[in-house]
Amino acid sequence: MKEKDIFTSVVRIKGSSEYKVIPVKSSKEVDKKLWVELSKVLSRIYPSVPIEVGNIICKNILNTGIDIICTRDIHKE
Protein backbone atom coordinates (compact mmCIF):
# COMPACT_ATOMS: atom_id res chain seq x y z
CA MET A 1 0.00 0.00 0.00
CA LYS A 2 1.22 3.49 -0.87
CA GLU A 3 2.21 5.54 2.13
CA LYS A 4 2.12 8.82 0.18
CA ASP A 5 -0.41 10.20 -2.27
CA ILE A 6 -1.81 13.46 -3.59
CA PHE A 7 -4.17 14.88 -0.96
CA THR A 8 -7.51 16.15 -2.29
CA SER A 9 -10.24 17.94 -0.40
CA VAL A 10 -12.64 20.89 -0.52
CA VAL A 11 -12.39 24.29 1.17
CA ARG A 12 -15.32 26.55 2.03
CA ILE A 13 -15.36 29.84 0.12
CA LYS A 14 -17.09 33.18 0.54
CA GLY A 15 -18.38 35.61 -2.05
CA SER A 16 -20.18 33.20 -4.37
CA SER A 17 -23.92 32.56 -4.29
CA GLU A 18 -23.55 29.57 -6.63
CA TYR A 19 -20.72 27.68 -4.86
CA LYS A 20 -20.04 27.06 -1.18
CA VAL A 21 -16.85 24.97 -1.54
CA ILE A 22 -13.95 24.71 -3.97
CA PRO A 23 -11.87 21.60 -4.75
CA VAL A 24 -8.19 21.66 -3.78
CA LYS A 25 -5.21 19.31 -3.94
CA SER A 26 -1.65 19.12 -2.68
CA SER A 27 1.18 20.21 -4.96
CA LYS A 28 3.13 17.02 -4.12
CA GLU A 29 2.47 13.65 -2.57
CA VAL A 30 1.83 13.81 1.18
CA ASP A 31 2.34 11.15 3.84
CA LYS A 32 -1.11 9.67 4.53
CA LYS A 33 -0.48 9.96 8.29
CA LEU A 34 -0.80 13.75 7.89
CA TRP A 35 -4.15 13.76 6.08
CA VAL A 36 -6.29 14.26 9.22
CA GLU A 37 -4.12 17.20 10.31
CA LEU A 38 -4.25 18.70 6.80
CA SER A 39 -8.05 18.49 6.91
CA LYS A 40 -8.12 20.31 10.26
CA VAL A 41 -6.00 23.16 8.88
CA LEU A 42 -8.11 23.46 5.73
CA SER A 43 -11.32 23.57 7.76
CA ARG A 44 -10.12 26.93 9.18
CA ILE A 45 -9.33 28.46 5.77
CA TYR A 46 -12.08 30.51 4.14
CA PRO A 47 -10.85 32.23 0.94
CA SER A 48 -12.99 34.63 -1.07
CA VAL A 49 -13.70 34.67 -4.81
CA PRO A 50 -12.41 35.15 -7.47
CA ILE A 51 -10.24 32.03 -7.35
CA GLU A 52 -8.49 30.45 -10.33
CA VAL A 53 -7.00 27.04 -11.04
CA GLY A 54 -3.46 26.93 -9.64
CA ASN A 55 -3.99 29.62 -6.99
CA ILE A 56 -2.27 28.69 -3.74
CA ILE A 57 -4.86 28.34 -0.97
CA CYS A 58 -2.32 27.43 1.73
CA LYS A 59 1.44 27.74 1.29
CA ASN A 60 3.80 25.32 3.06
CA ILE A 61 1.01 23.58 4.98
CA LEU A 62 2.17 22.11 8.33
CA ASN A 63 5.75 23.11 7.41
CA THR A 64 5.91 20.24 4.90
CA GLY A 65 7.03 22.41 1.98
CA ILE A 66 3.81 21.41 0.19
CA ASP A 67 1.24 23.91 -1.05
CA ILE A 68 -2.50 23.38 -1.29
CA ILE A 69 -3.70 24.57 -4.69
CA CYS A 70 -7.11 25.28 -6.19
CA THR A 71 -8.37 22.99 -8.96
CA ARG A 72 -11.34 25.04 -10.23
CA ASP A 73 -12.07 28.58 -11.40
CA ILE A 74 -14.72 30.49 -9.45
CA HIS A 75 -15.46 34.05 -10.56
CA LYS A 76 -17.54 36.76 -8.98
CA GLU A 77 -21.09 36.94 -10.26
Secondary structure, 3 states (H helix, E strand, C coil): CCCEEEEEEEEECECCCCCCEEEEEEEEEEEHHHHHHHHHHHCCCCCECCECCCCEEECCHHHCCCCEEECCCECCC
